[in-house]
Amino acid sequence: MIEIEVKVRASHSLLREKLAIMGAKPEGIQKHLDTYYNSPLRDFSTTDEALRIRSVNGRSVLTYKGKKLDSISKTRPEFETEVDGDSARSILVALGFFESGIVRKKREIFSCQGMIIALDSVEGIGEFIEVEKQAETNIEEHRNQIFEFLESLGIRKEDSIRTSYLEMVLEKEK
């Protein structure tokens, strides 16, 4: 499965109003604790990959994100599986993986027009909107739909950010 995702820095107060007018359905609010790991075999920061354990409400998911597939979005292969967080951490560390950073955020989730919209408040770096779709084919068409949706919210394609939250958090900590 390919995750087609676009992220933009944006004020949530204005977006909530626009999403309501568009008929976006609120799906809930989550607090995420994302712990990222790096490989002893290759540096994920240079290969453009990510490996994380996300903890939400006592549930943990192990996610691998492959290299980005284009230069204008965060479209990439993604694989996820639910895990026991403590056991998964222990396995990764035993295999030589090491923690590369932590991202804490509050995520308000909406669905609209076949897309998932996340209003993310990321500790230490601010407010963002992420719009995503999952697909196996017609990637460019789906990406264009996301950009059209963002345009309807008053957000320009040129404002999209390909930098990960982890990269932003680590940069701020320097």
N, C-alpha and C positions, 0 to 999 in steps of 0.2 A: 504494500500500500504506500502511496505517496501522500505526504502531508503538504498541502499547498497553503502557505501562510504568509500573510503580510502584516507587518508591525509598524506602528507610527506613534510618536509621542503626541499625546492629545489630552485636553481637559475633559474630565469625566462629566462634570456638571452639564455642559452643553450637549455632550453625546447622549446622555440618558434621555434628555428631552426629545432629541431627534429620533432615537431608537424607538421611543414610545409612540411617536407620531407615525413611524413606519410600520408599526405593528410587531416589533420584535418581542418575542416571548421570553420573559425572565426565567432562567433555569436554575438559579441559585447562586449562593456566594460561598466561596471556599477560601481557606487559608492554606497556602502551599509552602512546604519546606523542601526545597530542591537541593540535594547534595550531589555534586558532580564529581566524577572520578576520571582520572587519566590513566593511560595504559603504560606498562613498563616497556612495551614493544614499539610504540610510536606516540608522538605527542599530538593529542587530539586538537590542541589549539592551532597547530600548523596544518593538520590534515582536514580541518573543518568538520570534525565529527564531534559527537557528544554522547556521553554515557552518564545517566543520572538515576538516582532513586528519589522519587517524589512521594512525600508523605502528606496525606490529606485525611483528616478525621480518623486516624488510627489505621488507615489503609495505605499500603505502599505499592508503587508501580515502578518496575525497572524499565527504562527506556533507552534505546540506542537510536541516535539520529545520524544518518549518513551524510555524505558531502552534499552541499547545496548544488542544485541542478541548473541554476540560472544566476544572472547578475542583478536582478531587480526584486527578488523576493527571497523568502526563506524556504522555498520548495525543496523537499528532500525526502529520501526514503526514511520511514520510521517504523520501529518495531517495539511493541510494549507487551509486558506481561505482569500480572499481579504477583507480588512476592511477599514473603515475610521480611520486613525491612531489616531487622537485626541480622537474620541469617544471610540475606543477600550481601549486606555490608561485610560480614565476616568472610564470605566466599570471595568477594572481590579483593579484599585485603590479603587473604591467604594466597591469591593468585598473583599478587604483586601490584595490583591497582592501588592508586593512592588518591586521597581527596584533593581536588583542585579548587574547590570553592563551594559556597553556599549562597543560595538566593531565597529570600523570604518575600512572599507577596500575598496580597489579597486579590482574589479574582472574582469579578461579577460576570456571570455567564448568561448570554442571551442566544436565542436561535432566531434566524430570519432568512428567508429565501434560500433555504438549504445550506446555510452557513452557520458556523459557530462564531459568536462574537464574544471576546473576552475584554473586559475593562480591568486592566492590571494596575494595581498600586504596588510598586516594587520598592521595598525598603532601601532607602539611601539614594535612589535614582529617579523616582517620580512616577507619573501616570502615563499609561500607554493604552492603545487599543490594538488587539490582534484579531484578525479575521482569518478563518481557516476553513478549508474543505478537505475531504479525503477523496482520493480518486486513484484509479489505475490507468486510465486513458484520458485523452483530451486535456492534458495538463494545462496547455496554454489557454484554452477556452475557459477553464475554471479559474485560472489566475486572472484573466481579463474580467470575469464576472466579479471577482473580489475587488479589483480596482474600480470597476463601475459602481459597486456598492459603496466603497469609500468615497468616491466622488459625490455620490448623493448625500453623504454626510458632510460635504465641504472639505474633504481631505484629498490632497493631490498625490498622484502617483510618485512624484519626485520626492515626497516627504517620507517614503518608506525607508525603514531601517533594517539592515541585514545583520547588524551587530547583535549578538545574543545578550540576554540579561546578565549572564555570568561574565562575559567580557566587559560589560559596562560596570558591574560591581567591582571586578578586579581592578579596572582602570581607576575607579574612584578611590580605591583603597591605597593606591600607590602614593 
